[in-house]
Amino acid sequence: MNPIVSLALATAVFVGTHILLSHPLRAGLVARLGERGFAGVYSLVALATFAWMIIAWRRGSDANALWVAPLWWWPIASLLMLVASILLVGALIRNPAFPKPGAAPRPIPDPRGVFAITRHPMNTSFMLWALVHASISGSPRNLIVAGGIMILALFGSIGQDRKKERLLGETWRDWEARTSFVPFGALLAGKVRWRDLMSGAAAPLIGGIILWALATSYHAPLVSPLGDLLSR
């Protein structure tokens, strides 16, 4: 099979199974398998489809890129990835969206840190990742993966709100009223104070910088060949 076709299929299956298992199929599978059984199935499907994506990616190439970002764009792209890294790390700290099987709904504290920016900081970081990577290279394989991640993060956020509204009722609707889906929407609307953005920001900032530095060092070997390509 053509590597690009294989990658497109792998990405579609990866995204599709994530959305199906996370939302329309979740309740039925949990009822049959239990939370642990469902988590096992979910993890196996995710790992298998992701492995397929990796194999197909490695078989392809960037030889037919529609565009390659100029060198001046790289520092801006890197800065945007730092923001994405901070959002991702911040999303791991006291995230009310994380599942808590069997727990009774409880009031959610006022949004602080990355949650003052958006109630979906993790998916927002993935969307930012997708946009940045698509801007760097217009190769078919890059656009397929970036597009898949963008779709998964966007519709995952929408599905998460609907699922939490169903499970938590007014608790989640109140959280939605105090936060925003669109980044900085709640801050600009005055729902959240700007000083709340910096409350508890130390851990996301430090963790985000560390994650960004590690990812940047991993990508460093790719920059030299790209620079050679641009200089021709």
C-alpha positions as CSV (number, residue, x, y, z in Angstrom):
1,M,0.0,0.0,0.0
2,N,1.1,3.5,-0.8
3,P,2.7,5.0,2.4
4,I,0.6,8.2,2.1
5,V,-2.6,6.2,1.7
6,S,-1.6,4.0,4.6
7,L,-0.9,7.0,6.8
8,A,-4.2,8.6,5.9
9,L,-6.1,5.4,6.8
10,A,-4.1,5.0,10.0
11,T,-4.8,8.6,11.0
12,A,-8.5,8.3,10.2
13,V,-8.8,5.1,12.3
14,F,-6.8,6.6,15.2
15,V,-9.0,9.7,15.3
16,G,-12.2,7.9,14.6
17,T,-11.7,5.2,17.3
18,H,-10.6,7.9,19.8
19,I,-13.8,9.9,19.3
20,L,-16.1,6.8,19.2
21,L,-14.6,5.2,22.3
22,S,-14.5,8.5,24.2
23,H,-18.1,9.5,23.5
24,P,-20.9,7.5,21.8
25,L,-19.5,4.0,22.6
26,R,-18.1,4.7,26.1
27,A,-21.2,4.2,28.2
28,G,-22.1,0.9,26.7
29,L,-18.6,-0.5,26.8
30,V,-18.1,0.6,30.4
31,A,-21.4,-1.1,31.4
32,R,-20.2,-4.4,29.8
33,L,-16.5,-4.2,30.6
34,G,-16.2,-2.0,33.7
35,E,-14.0,1.0,34.0
36,R,-10.8,-1.0,34.0
37,G,-11.8,-3.2,31.2
38,F,-12.8,-0.2,29.1
39,A,-9.5,1.6,29.9
40,G,-7.6,-1.6,28.7
41,V,-9.5,-1.7,25.4
42,Y,-9.2,2.0,24.9
43,S,-5.4,1.8,25.5
44,L,-4.9,-1.2,23.2
45,V,-6.8,0.4,20.3
46,A,-4.9,3.7,20.8
47,L,-1.5,2.0,20.9
48,A,-2.3,-0.2,17.9
49,T,-3.5,2.7,15.7
50,F,-0.8,5.0,16.8
51,A,1.8,2.3,16.0
52,W,0.3,2.0,12.5
53,M,0.6,5.8,12.1
54,I,4.3,5.7,13.1
55,I,5.1,2.9,10.7
56,A,3.3,4.6,7.8
57,W,5.0,7.9,8.6
58,R,8.4,6.4,8.5
59,R,7.8,4.8,5.1
60,G,6.9,8.2,3.6
61,S,8.9,11.3,2.9
62,D,8.7,15.1,2.7
63,A,10.1,15.2,-0.8
64,N,6.9,16.7,-2.3
65,A,6.2,19.4,0.2
66,L,3.9,22.1,-1.0
67,W,5.7,24.6,1.1
68,V,8.5,24.9,3.6
69,A,8.5,27.6,6.2
70,P,11.2,30.3,5.9
71,L,13.9,30.4,8.5
72,W,12.5,33.6,10.1
73,W,9.3,31.7,11.0
74,W,11.1,29.1,13.1
75,P,11.6,31.2,16.2
76,I,7.9,32.2,16.1
77,A,6.9,28.6,15.7
78,S,9.2,27.6,18.6
79,L,7.6,30.3,20.8
80,L,4.1,29.0,19.9
81,M,5.2,25.5,20.8
82,L,6.4,26.9,24.2
83,V,2.9,28.2,24.8
84,A,1.5,24.8,23.8
85,S,3.8,23.1,26.2
86,I,2.7,25.3,29.1
87,L,-0.9,24.6,28.3
88,L,-0.3,20.9,28.2
89,V,1.5,20.7,31.5
90,G,-1.0,23.0,33.1
91,A,-3.8,20.8,31.9
92,L,-2.4,17.9,34.0
93,I,-2.8,19.9,37.3
94,R,-6.3,19.8,39.0
95,N,-8.1,19.3,35.7
96,P,-11.9,19.0,36.4
97,A,-12.3,17.2,33.1
98,F,-10.3,14.1,34.2
99,P,-12.6,11.1,34.9
100,K,-13.4,10.3,38.5
101,P,-15.5,7.1,38.3
102,G,-18.1,6.9,41.1
103,A,-17.4,10.3,42.5
104,A,-20.4,12.5,43.2
105,P,-20.5,15.9,41.4
106,R,-18.8,18.6,43.4
107,P,-18.5,22.4,42.8
108,I,-15.4,23.2,40.6
109,P,-13.1,25.9,42.0
110,D,-12.7,29.2,40.2
111,P,-10.5,28.9,37.0
112,R,-6.8,29.6,37.7
113,G,-3.7,29.4,35.5
114,V,-4.3,27.8,32.1
115,F,-7.9,27.2,32.9
116,A,-8.4,31.0,32.9
117,I,-7.3,30.9,29.3
118,T,-9.6,28.0,28.2
119,R,-11.3,25.1,29.9
120,H,-9.7,22.8,27.3
121,P,-6.0,23.6,27.7
122,M,-4.8,20.1,26.7
123,N,-6.8,20.0,23.5
124,T,-5.9,23.6,22.8
125,S,-2.2,22.6,23.1
126,F,-2.8,19.9,20.5
127,M,-4.6,22.2,18.2
128,L,-1.7,24.7,18.5
129,W,0.7,21.8,17.8
130,A,-1.2,20.9,14.7
131,L,-1.3,24.5,13.3
132,V,2.4,25.1,14.0
133,H,3.5,21.8,12.4
134,A,1.3,22.4,9.4
135,S,2.9,25.8,8.9
136,I,6.4,24.4,9.0
137,S,6.0,21.9,6.1
138,G,3.3,21.3,3.6
139,S,4.3,17.7,2.9
140,P,1.4,15.3,2.5
141,R,2.3,13.2,5.5
142,N,2.7,16.2,7.7
143,L,-0.6,17.7,6.7
144,I,-2.4,14.4,7.2
145,V,-1.1,14.0,10.8
146,A,-1.6,17.6,11.7
147,G,-5.1,17.6,10.2
148,G,-6.0,14.5,12.1
149,I,-4.7,15.9,15.4
150,M,-6.6,19.1,14.8
151,I,-9.9,17.3,14.2
152,L,-9.4,15.0,17.2
153,A,-8.6,17.9,19.5
154,L,-11.5,20.1,18.3
155,F,-14.2,17.5,18.2
156,G,-12.8,16.0,21.4
157,S,-13.3,19.3,23.2
158,I,-16.9,19.6,21.9
159,G,-17.6,16.0,22.8
160,Q,-16.1,16.4,26.3
161,D,-18.4,19.3,27.1
162,R,-21.5,17.4,26.0
163,K,-20.4,14.3,27.9
164,K,-19.7,16.3,31.1
165,E,-23.0,18.1,30.8
166,R,-24.7,14.8,30.8
167,L,-22.7,13.3,33.6
168,L,-22.3,16.3,35.9
169,G,-25.3,18.5,35.0
170,E,-25.3,21.9,36.5
171,T,-21.8,21.4,38.0
172,W,-20.3,21.4,34.5
173,R,-22.7,24.0,33.0
174,D,-21.6,26.3,35.8
175,W,-18.0,25.6,34.9
176,E,-18.8,26.4,31.3
177,A,-20.4,29.7,32.3
178,R,-17.2,30.7,34.2
179,T,-14.7,29.7,31.5
180,S,-14.4,29.8,27.7
181,F,-14.0,27.3,24.9
182,V,-12.1,29.8,22.8
183,P,-8.7,30.8,24.3
184,F,-8.8,34.1,26.2
185,G,-12.6,34.4,25.7
186,A,-13.4,34.4,29.4
187,L,-10.6,36.9,30.2
188,L,-11.7,39.3,27.5
189,A,-15.3,39.0,28.5
190,G,-14.4,39.7,32.2
191,K,-15.6,36.3,33.5
192,V,-12.1,35.7,34.7
193,R,-9.6,38.2,36.2
194,W,-6.3,38.6,34.5
195,R,-4.5,38.0,37.8
196,D,-6.1,34.6,38.0
197,L,-4.1,33.7,34.9
198,M,-0.9,33.9,37.0
199,S,-2.3,32.2,40.0
200,G,-0.7,28.8,40.4
201,A,1.2,29.4,37.1
202,A,4.7,28.4,38.5
203,A,4.3,24.6,37.9
204,P,2.9,25.0,34.3
205,L,5.6,27.5,33.4
206,I,8.5,25.4,34.8
207,G,7.1,22.2,33.5
208,G,6.2,23.7,30.1
209,I,9.7,25.2,29.6
210,I,11.3,21.8,30.5
211,L,9.0,20.0,28.0
212,W,9.6,22.6,25.3
213,A,13.4,22.4,25.8
214,L,13.3,18.6,25.6
215,A,11.2,18.7,22.4
216,T,13.3,21.4,20.9
217,S,16.5,19.4,21.5
218,Y,14.9,16.4,19.9
219,H,13.9,18.4,16.8
220,A,17.3,20.1,16.5
221,P,18.8,17.4,14.1
222,L,16.0,18.2,11.7
223,V,16.7,21.9,11.5
224,S,20.1,21.5,9.8
225,P,18.9,19.5,6.8
226,L,15.9,21.9,6.4
227,G,18.3,24.9,6.4
228,D,20.3,23.2,3.7
229,L,17.2,22.7,1.7
230,L,16.1,26.4,2.0
231,S,19.6,27.7,1.1
232,R,19.6,25.9,-2.3
